[in-house]
Every structure is written in C-alpha cells, then in structure tokens.
Amino acid sequence: MAFPLNVAEGHPISAYDKPCTVLYVEDNADNLMLVEEILTRHHNLKFLAATNGPAGILLAREHGPDVILMDINMPSMSGLAVLEVLLADAKTAGIPVVALSSDAYPKQIEKGIKAGFFNYMTKPFKINELEAVVEAAIAHSTAMKLSRPPA
C-alpha cells in the first residue's frame, strides 16, 4: 500500500528519540494492517497488535506499551470494557489509551472521553492526525514516566 509522499517517513514519532511501543487492539484485519503500515514507517516504533479485548489486555500487561489504540466495537469485549480493565490495573492504568472507532456519534465520543480515553479519533482518519495523536500520547506517557519517583 503506498501513501502520499508528504507522510514523513522514517522520522522518530517521539521527540525523545527513544524506542516507543504502540499496541493496537482491533478486530478488523484491514484496519490493523493500515495502522501498522502508517506507524511502522517511523524508525523508533515497535507495533503490537491484538484482535480482541482479552488479548489486548494481556499484551498491555506484558509489554507496558507507551500508547494503546483501541477499537470500540469488538465482539466479546468492547473497547470501553477493555479500557475499564486497563484503568483498574496498576500495571496499565498510566498508559494513554486512544479510541480509534467508526462510532462517530457525539454521545459516543463524549461517553468515551468521560470513561477515560486520552483521545477519541473517528474512522476514517487522516494519517497526519493519527500520527499527531500518537505523538501526543507518547509524549504524555513519557512525561508521566519521568515524573514518577524512582522505585
């Protein structure tokens, strides 16, 4: 899949130029491939994928990603239910979770933000907007890690 030339290929997605990990929880294989293609163009980014909520929770606990992208409407466990589990777990509560959903109704967006999503993006999205939201979430995640007292 080819993307427009104005996409900044290869530049770090984090201002801290440190390796970053993004987990995308999405049941649609085409959406997973698209977001992976977009984000892995950045040389310092590791991409993890889960095709359902329970698998996403396990990967989040195991890898502690810098940011999680979350589909809302998934079979067996919704993105909102996954977010609730992540926020209740000390290992994952500090990870910014971005909703990436086709559900663009204002009430759903408001519900998502109130539930604790770092941001709520609707599909289809613009590539540069996705990159900007991921960059902001990684910056937030990094700042939170730097502000914690040493263990």
Backbone as JSON, one array per atom type, in Angstrom:
{
  "sequence": "MAFPLNVAEGHPISAYDKPCTVLYVEDNADNLMLVEEILTRHHNLKFLAATNGPAGILLAREHGPDVILMDINMPSMSGLAVLEVLLADAKTAGIPVVALSSDAYPKQIEKGIKAGFFNYMTKPFKINELEAVVEAAIAHSTAMKLSRPPA",
  "N": [[0.86, -1.18, 0.0], [0.69, 2.14, -0.9], [1.5, 5.34, 0.35], [0.82, 8.89, 0.43], [3.45, 11.12, -0.55], [3.91, 13.17, 1.26], [3.86, 12.18, 3.8], [5.82, 11.89, 6.59], [8.28, 9.9, 6.35], [10.14, 7.64, 8.25], [11.02, 9.43, 10.23], [11.52, 9.99, 13.76], [8.81, 9.17, 15.92], [8.61, 10.01, 18.42], [9.52, 12.75, 20.38], [11.54, 12.37, 22.12], [13.27, 10.63, 21.03], [13.47, 7.95, 21.67], [13.03, 4.4, 21.71], [9.68, 3.43, 21.08], [6.57, 1.91, 21.97], [3.62, 0.86, 20.48], [0.43, -0.36, 20.97], [-2.17, -1.82, 19.22], [-5.51, -2.51, 19.45], [-7.76, -4.21, 17.74], [-10.33, -5.62, 15.82], [-10.59, -5.82, 13.09], [-8.87, -6.9, 10.36], [-7.91, -5.46, 8.1], [-7.92, -2.8, 9.01], [-6.03, -3.04, 11.06], [-3.69, -3.67, 9.56], [-3.43, -1.33, 8.03], [-2.97, 0.74, 9.96], [-0.66, -0.27, 11.13], [1.09, -0.15, 8.92], [1.23, 2.63, 8.57], [2.29, 3.56, 11.04], [4.67, 2.1, 11.48], [6.45, 3.18, 9.76], [7.98, 4.93, 11.01], [11.1, 5.06, 12.46], [11.67, 4.39, 15.12], [9.7, 2.9, 16.37], [7.85, 0.32, 17.82], [5.44, -2.01, 16.96], [2.58, -3.52, 18.21], [-0.07, -5.9, 18.04], [-3.44, -6.78, 18.73], [-6.27, -8.82, 18.33], [-8.57, -8.86, 19.74], [-10.29, -7.86, 22.78], [-9.53, -9.25, 25.31], [-7.0, -10.37, 24.56], [-5.65, -8.01, 24.0], [-5.52, -6.85, 26.56], [-3.83, -8.68, 27.86], [-1.44, -8.34, 26.32], [-0.93, -5.65, 26.88], [-0.41, -5.73, 29.63], [1.83, -7.38, 29.64], [3.76, -6.08, 27.98], [3.69, -3.33, 28.52], [3.05, -0.96, 26.84], [3.74, 2.27, 25.28], [1.59, 3.66, 24.33], [-1.84, 2.93, 23.69], [-3.94, 2.03, 21.09], [-7.36, 1.8, 20.54], [-10.05, -0.01, 19.32], [-13.59, 0.45, 19.47], [-15.99, -1.03, 19.03], [-16.04, -4.23, 19.33], [-16.31, -7.78, 19.05], [-17.27, -9.88, 21.77], [-15.84, -8.39, 23.83], [-16.05, -5.06, 24.48], [-14.3, -2.04, 23.46], [-14.61, -0.08, 25.42], [-15.06, -1.65, 27.72], [-12.61, -2.95, 27.86], [-10.94, -0.74, 28.31], [-11.83, -0.04, 30.87], [-10.88, -2.21, 32.4], [-8.12, -1.89, 31.99], [-7.66, 0.62, 33.19], [-8.17, -0.01, 35.83], [-6.09, -1.57, 36.62], [-2.98, -1.49, 38.12], [-0.62, -1.86, 36.67], [-1.23, -1.02, 34.1], [-2.69, 1.29, 34.2], [-1.62, 3.85, 33.8], [-1.12, 4.12, 31.11], [-1.7, 5.9, 28.17], [-4.74, 5.64, 26.43], [-6.09, 5.57, 23.31], [-9.07, 5.99, 21.67], [-10.05, 4.58, 18.65], [-12.27, 4.65, 16.44], [-15.14, 3.77, 14.43], [-17.49, 4.69, 15.31], [-18.96, 7.56, 15.39], [-20.79, 9.16, 16.64], [-21.73, 12.0, 18.52], [-22.56, 11.6, 21.23], [-21.44, 9.12, 21.8], [-18.7, 9.67, 21.54], [-18.4, 11.56, 23.61], [-19.06, 9.91, 25.78], [-16.92, 8.12, 25.64], [-14.69, 9.79, 26.17], [-15.34, 10.65, 28.76], [-15.16, 8.19, 30.01], [-12.46, 7.8, 30.14], [-10.66, 7.73, 28.0], [-7.7, 8.86, 26.42], [-7.79, 10.27, 24.07], [-10.13, 10.56, 21.36], [-10.54, 9.29, 18.33], [-12.07, 9.28, 15.13], [-12.9, 6.94, 12.55], [-13.15, 7.22, 9.04], [-9.73, 8.26, 9.34], [-7.31, 10.92, 9.17], [-3.99, 10.54, 8.08], [-1.88, 12.2, 9.06], [-3.14, 13.27, 11.29], [-3.56, 11.01, 12.9], [-0.88, 10.32, 13.39], [-0.11, 12.62, 14.83], [-1.75, 12.48, 17.12], [-0.85, 10.05, 18.23], [1.82, 10.78, 18.7], [1.4, 12.81, 20.65], [0.24, 11.3, 22.69], [2.36, 9.55, 23.29], [4.26, 11.41, 24.16], [2.93, 12.32, 26.45], [2.83, 9.92, 27.94], [5.58, 9.43, 28.28], [6.34, 11.71, 29.74], [4.86, 11.25, 32.07], [6.13, 8.93, 33.01], [8.69, 9.94, 33.5], [8.15, 11.67, 35.59], [7.58, 10.12, 37.76], [8.66, 8.98, 40.95], [11.82, 7.33, 41.51], [11.88, 3.76, 41.69]],
  "CA": [[0.0, 0.0, 0.0], [1.51, 3.34, -1.0], [0.92, 6.53, 0.97], [1.3, 10.12, -0.18], [4.83, 11.46, -0.23], [4.04, 14.14, 2.33], [3.99, 11.49, 5.08], [7.23, 11.96, 6.99], [8.73, 8.54, 6.53], [11.4, 7.39, 8.92], [11.36, 10.31, 11.35], [11.04, 9.44, 15.03], [7.49, 9.64, 16.29], [8.76, 10.55, 19.75], [10.5, 13.83, 20.48], [12.61, 11.9, 23.0], [14.07, 9.74, 20.19], [13.64, 6.66, 22.32], [12.1, 3.42, 21.14], [8.33, 3.51, 21.62], [5.73, 0.77, 21.64], [2.2, 1.14, 20.31], [-0.43, -1.54, 20.88], [-3.46, -1.54, 18.58], [-6.49, -3.56, 19.69], [-8.68, -4.01, 16.62], [-10.76, -6.9, 15.29], [-10.62, -5.78, 11.63], [-7.5, -7.12, 9.86], [-7.52, -4.38, 7.19], [-7.59, -1.63, 9.84], [-4.75, -3.33, 11.72], [-2.6, -3.54, 8.58], [-3.3, 0.08, 7.65], [-2.34, 1.5, 11.04], [0.71, -0.77, 11.25], [1.85, 0.42, 7.81], [1.44, 4.05, 8.84], [3.13, 3.84, 12.21], [6.0, 1.49, 11.43], [7.31, 3.98, 8.89], [8.82, 5.67, 11.95], [12.16, 4.09, 12.75], [11.84, 4.05, 16.53], [8.41, 2.45, 16.88], [7.51, -1.11, 17.82], [4.0, -2.14, 16.81], [1.97, -4.75, 18.68], [-1.48, -5.96, 17.64], [-4.33, -7.78, 19.31], [-7.51, -8.82, 17.55], [-9.72, -8.83, 20.64], [-10.03, -7.2, 24.05], [-8.73, -10.02, 26.26], [-5.62, -10.45, 24.08], [-5.09, -6.67, 24.19], [-5.21, -6.69, 27.99], [-2.63, -9.48, 28.13], [-0.28, -7.68, 25.71], [-0.67, -4.41, 27.61], [0.22, -6.1, 30.91], [3.14, -7.99, 29.38], [4.72, -5.2, 27.31], [3.63, -1.94, 29.0], [3.29, -0.05, 25.7], [3.69, 3.72, 25.54], [0.24, 4.1, 23.98], [-2.72, 1.88, 23.17], [-5.03, 2.43, 20.21], [-8.42, 0.86, 20.88], [-11.35, -0.01, 18.64], [-14.67, 0.42, 20.46], [-16.97, -2.09, 18.75], [-15.42, -5.53, 19.07], [-17.1, -8.88, 19.62], [-16.93, -10.46, 23.08], [-15.47, -7.39, 24.83], [-15.94, -3.76, 23.82], [-13.16, -1.21, 23.81], [-14.9, 0.57, 26.7], [-14.84, -2.64, 28.77], [-11.15, -3.14, 27.94], [-10.41, 0.45, 28.97], [-12.16, -0.14, 32.29], [-9.94, -3.18, 32.98], [-6.78, -1.29, 31.96], [-7.6, 1.7, 34.18], [-8.24, -0.59, 37.17], [-4.87, -2.35, 36.84], [-1.85, -0.6, 38.39], [0.4, -2.03, 35.62], [-1.63, -0.42, 32.84], [-3.53, 2.47, 34.43], [-0.98, 5.08, 33.33], [-0.91, 4.1, 29.65], [-2.76, 6.59, 27.44], [-5.49, 4.81, 25.51], [-6.77, 6.39, 22.3], [-10.14, 5.31, 20.94], [-9.97, 4.72, 17.19], [-13.54, 3.97, 16.2], [-16.05, 4.27, 13.4], [-18.65, 5.24, 16.01], [-18.69, 9.0, 15.42], [-21.88, 9.91, 17.26], [-21.23, 12.86, 19.6], [-22.79, 10.99, 22.56], [-20.45, 8.04, 21.99], [-17.41, 10.32, 21.76], [-18.45, 12.11, 24.97], [-19.02, 8.76, 26.69], [-15.55, 7.61, 25.62], [-13.81, 10.74, 26.87], [-15.69, 10.55, 30.19], [-14.69, 6.89, 30.5], [-11.03, 7.88, 30.4], [-9.77, 7.71, 26.84], [-6.8, 10.01, 26.26], [-8.32, 10.97, 22.91], [-11.11, 9.75, 20.63], [-10.46, 9.55, 16.9], [-13.04, 8.52, 14.35], [-12.52, 6.41, 11.24], [-11.76, 7.24, 8.58], [-8.89, 9.29, 9.93], [-6.22, 11.43, 8.33], [-2.72, 9.98, 8.52], [-1.13, 13.14, 9.89], [-3.84, 13.41, 12.57], [-3.24, 9.82, 13.68], [0.5, 10.46, 13.86], [-0.06, 13.67, 15.85], [-2.36, 11.97, 18.35], [0.08, 9.07, 18.79], [2.95, 11.54, 19.25], [0.96, 13.47, 21.88], [0.06, 10.26, 23.71], [3.69, 9.09, 23.68], [4.85, 12.49, 24.96], [2.26, 12.27, 27.75], [3.29, 8.7, 28.6], [6.98, 9.64, 28.67], [6.36, 12.7, 30.82], [4.37, 10.59, 33.28], [7.18, 8.02, 33.49], [9.79, 10.75, 34.02], [7.74, 12.37, 36.8], [7.45, 9.16, 38.85], [9.88, 8.79, 41.74], [12.47, 6.04, 41.23], [11.39, 2.64, 42.52]],
  "C": [[0.9, 1.24, 0.0], [0.76, 4.53, -0.39], [1.5, 7.77, 0.31], [2.72, 10.47, 0.3], [4.97, 12.46, 0.9], [4.05, 13.5, 3.72], [5.47, 11.42, 5.41], [7.74, 10.56, 7.33], [10.06, 8.52, 7.26], [11.71, 8.32, 10.08], [10.84, 9.7, 12.65], [9.67, 10.0, 15.37], [7.52, 10.24, 17.7], [9.82, 11.63, 19.75], [11.69, 13.4, 21.33], [13.55, 10.95, 22.28], [14.41, 8.44, 20.9], [12.7, 5.67, 21.65], [10.75, 3.49, 21.85], [7.55, 2.29, 21.15], [4.28, 1.22, 21.58], [1.48, -0.21, 20.18], [-1.75, -1.11, 20.25], [-4.36, -2.74, 18.8], [-7.64, -3.32, 18.71], [-9.04, -5.37, 16.03], [-10.77, -6.95, 13.75], [-9.18, -5.84, 11.09], [-7.03, -5.99, 8.94], [-7.14, -3.12, 7.97], [-6.26, -1.83, 10.55], [-3.58, -3.13, 10.77], [-2.37, -2.09, 8.2], [-2.55, 0.87, 8.72], [-0.9, 1.02, 11.24], [1.59, -0.17, 10.15], [2.18, 1.89, 8.05], [2.48, 4.25, 9.94], [4.52, 3.23, 12.13], [6.92, 2.16, 10.42], [8.27, 4.82, 9.74], [9.83, 4.7, 12.55], [12.24, 3.67, 14.21], [10.55, 3.51, 17.16], [8.24, 0.95, 16.73], [5.99, -1.2, 17.83], [3.55, -3.51, 17.29], [0.49, -4.73, 18.29], [-2.18, -7.07, 18.38], [-5.65, -7.68, 18.57], [-8.76, -8.91, 18.43], [-9.3, -8.22, 21.98], [-9.19, -7.99, 25.03], [-7.25, -10.15, 25.84], [-4.92, -9.1, 24.23], [-4.69, -6.42, 25.63], [-3.94, -7.45, 28.33], [-1.37, -8.82, 27.56], [0.08, -6.39, 26.45], [0.04, -4.71, 28.93], [1.64, -6.62, 30.7], [4.17, -6.99, 28.88], [4.72, -3.76, 27.82], [3.87, -0.94, 27.89], [3.19, 1.41, 26.11], [2.3, 4.28, 25.26], [-0.54, 2.89, 23.45], [-3.77, 2.54, 22.3], [-6.12, 1.37, 20.36], [-9.66, 1.05, 20.01], [-12.42, -0.1, 19.72], [-15.56, -0.8, 20.25], [-16.27, -3.37, 18.33], [-16.31, -6.62, 19.66], [-16.49, -9.35, 20.94], [-16.57, -9.44, 24.15], [-15.25, -6.06, 24.12], [-14.68, -3.02, 24.25], [-13.37, -0.47, 25.13], [-14.68, -0.39, 27.86], [-13.35, -2.9, 28.95], [-10.52, -1.95, 28.66], [-10.65, 0.38, 30.47], [-11.19, -1.08, 33.02], [-8.55, -2.55, 33.06], [-6.64, -0.2, 33.02], [-7.6, 1.17, 35.61], [-6.98, -1.36, 37.56], [-3.68, -1.4, 37.01], [-0.77, -0.69, 37.31], [0.06, -1.27, 34.34], [-2.39, 0.89, 32.98], [-2.93, 3.76, 33.87], [-0.74, 5.15, 31.83], [-2.03, 4.87, 28.97], [-3.41, 5.66, 26.41], [-6.3, 5.73, 24.6], [-7.84, 5.54, 21.62], [-9.96, 5.61, 19.46], [-11.15, 3.93, 16.65], [-14.32, 4.59, 15.05], [-17.31, 4.86, 14.02], [-18.42, 6.73, 16.27], [-19.84, 9.82, 16.01], [-21.35, 10.73, 18.42], [-21.43, 12.26, 20.99], [-21.79, 9.88, 22.83], [-19.07, 8.63, 22.26], [-17.34, 10.87, 23.19], [-18.36, 11.0, 26.01], [-17.6, 8.2, 26.78], [-14.58, 8.5, 26.37], [-14.07, 10.68, 28.38], [-15.19, 9.24, 30.8], [-13.2, 6.87, 30.77], [-10.11, 7.74, 29.22], [-8.95, 8.99, 26.79], [-7.29, 10.9, 25.12], [-9.29, 10.01, 22.22], [-11.05, 10.18, 19.18], [-11.5, 8.71, 16.18], [-12.44, 8.09, 13.01], [-13.55, 6.9, 10.23], [-11.02, 8.42, 9.19], [-7.87, 9.77, 8.9], [-4.91, 10.94, 8.93], [-1.99, 10.94, 9.45], [-1.81, 13.37, 11.23], [-3.58, 12.2, 13.46], [-1.83, 9.94, 14.24], [0.6, 11.51, 14.97], [-0.65, 13.2, 17.17], [-1.45, 10.94, 19.01], [1.29, 9.78, 19.39], [2.58, 12.21, 20.57], [0.8, 12.45, 23.0], [1.4, 9.73, 24.2], [4.38, 10.15, 24.53], [4.24, 12.5, 26.36], [2.76, 11.08, 28.56], [4.72, 8.87, 29.11], [7.09, 10.63, 29.81], [5.89, 12.09, 32.14], [5.43, 9.66, 33.87], [8.33, 8.8, 34.11], [9.44, 11.43, 35.34], [7.57, 11.43, 38.0], [8.75, 9.09, 39.64], [10.5, 7.42, 41.43], [11.99, 4.97, 42.2], [12.45, 2.12, 43.46]]
}
